[in-house]
Amino acid sequence: MQPTWALAEIAGDLVEEKRVRIGLVGFGTVGTGVAKLICEKANAITAKMGVVLELGCVVDLDTTTPRPVTLPDGVLTSDLNQLLNDESITIGVELVGGTTIAKDIQLQMLRAGKHVVTANKALLAEHGAELYHVAHENGRCLAFEASCAGGIPIVTALRTGLAANEVTAMYGIVNGTCNYILSSMSSKQEEFAVALAQAQERGFAEADPTLDINGGDSAHKLAILGSMAFGYEIELDDIFVQGLEGVAQDDIRYGQEMGYCLKLLAIGEKNAEGRVSLRVHPSFIAADCSLARVDGSFNAISVFGDAVGETLYYGRGAGMMPTASAVVADIIDVALGNSATTFQHLQLKPRDEVASLVEPIDDCVSRFYIRVMAKDEPGVVAGYGQILGKNEISISGALQHEGHGPDNTVPVVITTHETPTRSMMAALKELGDSELFSGEPVCIRIVDIPEDKDL
Amino acid sequence: MQPTWALAEIAGDLVEEKRVRIGLVGFGTVGTGVAKLICEKANAITAKMGVVLELGCVVDLDTTTPRPVTLPDGVLTSDLNQLLNDESITIGVELVGGTTIAKDIQLQMLRAGKHVVTANKALLAEHGAELYHVAHENGRCLAFEASCAGGIPIVTALRTGLAANEVTAMYGIVNGTCNYILSSMSSKQEEFAVALAQAQERGFAEADPTLDINGGDSAHKLAILGSMAFGYEIELDDIFVQGLEGVAQDDIRYGQEMGYCLKLLAIGEKNAEGRVSLRVHPSFIAADCSLARVDGSFNAISVFGDAVGETLYYGRGAGMMPTASAVVADIIDVALGNSATTFQHLQLKPRDEVASLVEPIDDCVSRFYIRVMAKDEPGVVAGYGQILGKNEISISGALQHEGHGPDNTVPVVITTHETPTRSMMAALKELGDSELFSGEPVCIRIVDIPEDKDL
């Protein structure tokens, strides 16, 4: 079927369809998805968007393993130079991953005059400033919608749809592996290890899930999204990161009893002084808020703007086709020339202004959930009451079920009112040292997402 | 504070900030919001986006009523020519509303060489094709993010973020007034009239709410969003529309008992033959699905793409600042030149191809909720059973509480399996005619949103 209602015919003046040749580096899962979309959906994309996408070159060391897509003859190669030297290729897509070879590939493509599209959050989070710099020097752009939250167009939303807003806060579930595990622990009462094993079995976790579980992947995405949202260069060191290691089924259950749901959140919050707190950590959120209902491997990001109020974006954060959808959206945007314009005009405050803009974690005020294992003897309540009181921590709720475990301890759960992190750290040390309690206390932040409601 | 990390300094080569003068027509609620953002947030926008927005002219017949924004001297006028003749003004924003004067204003602005930004869904839904045509003829663009779902960047998402996808279905809560009323009826057991009065009192419904309640406003938005999603010109006549008139508290309650929540949905569904069903009607949806949790005056749109799966967008669909946020996002996008490129390349299939693409409502297959008021006598179950069976309608659930009302009738609620609309219409006529039942049967569609889950 031919596209018809083009500007061309109406204005009686031919506007040529844009024709773009693309070079792809990395022919793994996402690379295969991108190749599929370009090869199989090219006509539909042309019909709707007026751009003709052509796959000029696919570079991968492995040129023999069969993939579920048929490439045109001569396109697959193991030689990056075939892409770099082909002047008809104007867009290079880096889907190799990692921060070493991938960086070199992106730099080579930019220097060869290609625009770069990538899904590589780790590389952007670690070396974004350098790559942006080289892109600018070469008059090329770097597009990265696919780097955060897969198929959800959140980068575009922050860069364009919310451009008139000052972002006051952002809360994201941006790691599908962690969310799958926590959903499974919450709804099926699985232990962490079991939930992780199931996630791996079902393809929602890597064989080595370290970077997902330890919060590193979420921090990479927060660095990128936070830069767009708050308008300055964020480095990984600006972000406080705590992963899911050690999250216990018991705490999820006690939290549920108190009306909370546990999520790994990537948070950017601007406080009254204009400083931004950037954190990734397990977070108890109200069980009836929007993000609490995001289950399985899905991602969602709630963004608060001073004009628009809350907007929320939900969808698949990973996988072959969702990620490929975002990569190809970027390719189209670059092909139309829009990414270049936006990228060229996007302005981030430089690092020397940023230091004073980042709130150190010690200053961060939040509510907390604490669990101590109390020895079943008199003085326990007075004990934790004194420790918390001395540190000016006010208790908001408490839960102690009757009975005790085989070691004669009982879990005592306490939630607090807003408390500076440094006061909480001091109290936790004292609770850990106290003879009344066994082992180290568990401490999880409670995040009160400011729900914008009118009913 | 000065913007700093501009391309300029990095590349050692000055890229000038874009400076754009804007003319605003209509200084009511949204117009005031837009003026506020431009006047009060200009520096923040420049710092982040690299464009300098200047308000060159605000046109309104009423130049004396005070508004909560201070305009620069000489900007407010009642003379549209001041805007049209000012060549330094390149973007005209039409916020007058309605389909007569507003159309004339948009046409005059386009012919005077201005790009047009608008929030006017009624005008676009009724005369979009003509306006697009004139825009193209004049080499200008028409941007309308604010026309659908207020502050939610859904137009951008459909045009760019999801560009690589074939949209297979779209379900939207796009009228805040109706959603406020239905939320209030569902959660507080209010009757329709009471819920409407409260919505008016709280500013969530107009004094004359006809166009909201009768589904017309939702249809306007569906025409616009559907055109973007499915890639062809949709006219209002293509859309089946049924409003909230006559929705009874009883049916909401019975639906809840059966696991459903009532929403007014704007629906676009592509069936197996590639035809699209376009409908606005009260819809029972599963109480645990994402859209069921959208409360109050909020909007949300769930879009299914063949690559990305489900993505959902949520936020405020109306109000001064949320709508202004979308208008100014469009102004920035137009200022950067991106809207023009996208608009220029956007291709819609023309009307002569469309007729065969729209599924007539009679062919639409869906599940149904039916309530009949049965006379309390023998033969009732056999009665409706025979009528439904004869029309090849299969029953999926039924609910009949014991006891009866003062008129000696009892409500019998039946849900069906998938049924063509024409069979259901025939059955409803027979149920209405039957001596066994009193009055006309109530019939509400059940919409099974294909939830994309992995847990």
Interface residues (C-beta under 8 A of the other chain):
Chain A: P3 T4 W5 A6 L7 I10 A11 V15 E17 K18 G33 L37 K41 A44 I45 A47 K48 M49 G50 V51 Y132 H133 H136 E137 G139 E145 G150 G151 I152 P153 T156 A157 T160 G161 L162 A163 A164 N165 E166 Y180 S183 S184 S187 R202 F204 G231 E233 S290 R293 D295 G296 S297 F298 G305 A307 V308 G309 E310 T311 L312 Y313 Y314 G315 R316 M321 P322 A324 S325 A326 V328 A329 I331 I332 D333 L336 G337 N338 T341 T342 Q344 H345 L346 Q347 L348 K349 P350 E353 D452 K453 D454 L455
Chain B: P3 T4 W5 A6 L7 I10 A11 V15 E17 K18 G33 L37 K41 A44 I45 A47 K48 M49 G50 V51 Y132 H133 H136 E137 G139 E145 G150 G151 I152 P153 T156 A157 T160 G161 L162 A163 A164 N165 E166 Y180 S183 S184 S187 R202 F204 G231 E233 S290 R293 D295 G296 S297 F298 G305 A307 V308 G309 E310 T311 L312 Y313 Y314 G315 R316 M321 P322 A324 S325 A326 V328 A329 I331 I332 D333 L336 G337 N338 T341 T342 Q344 H345 L346 Q347 L348 K349 P350 E353 D452 K453 D454 L455
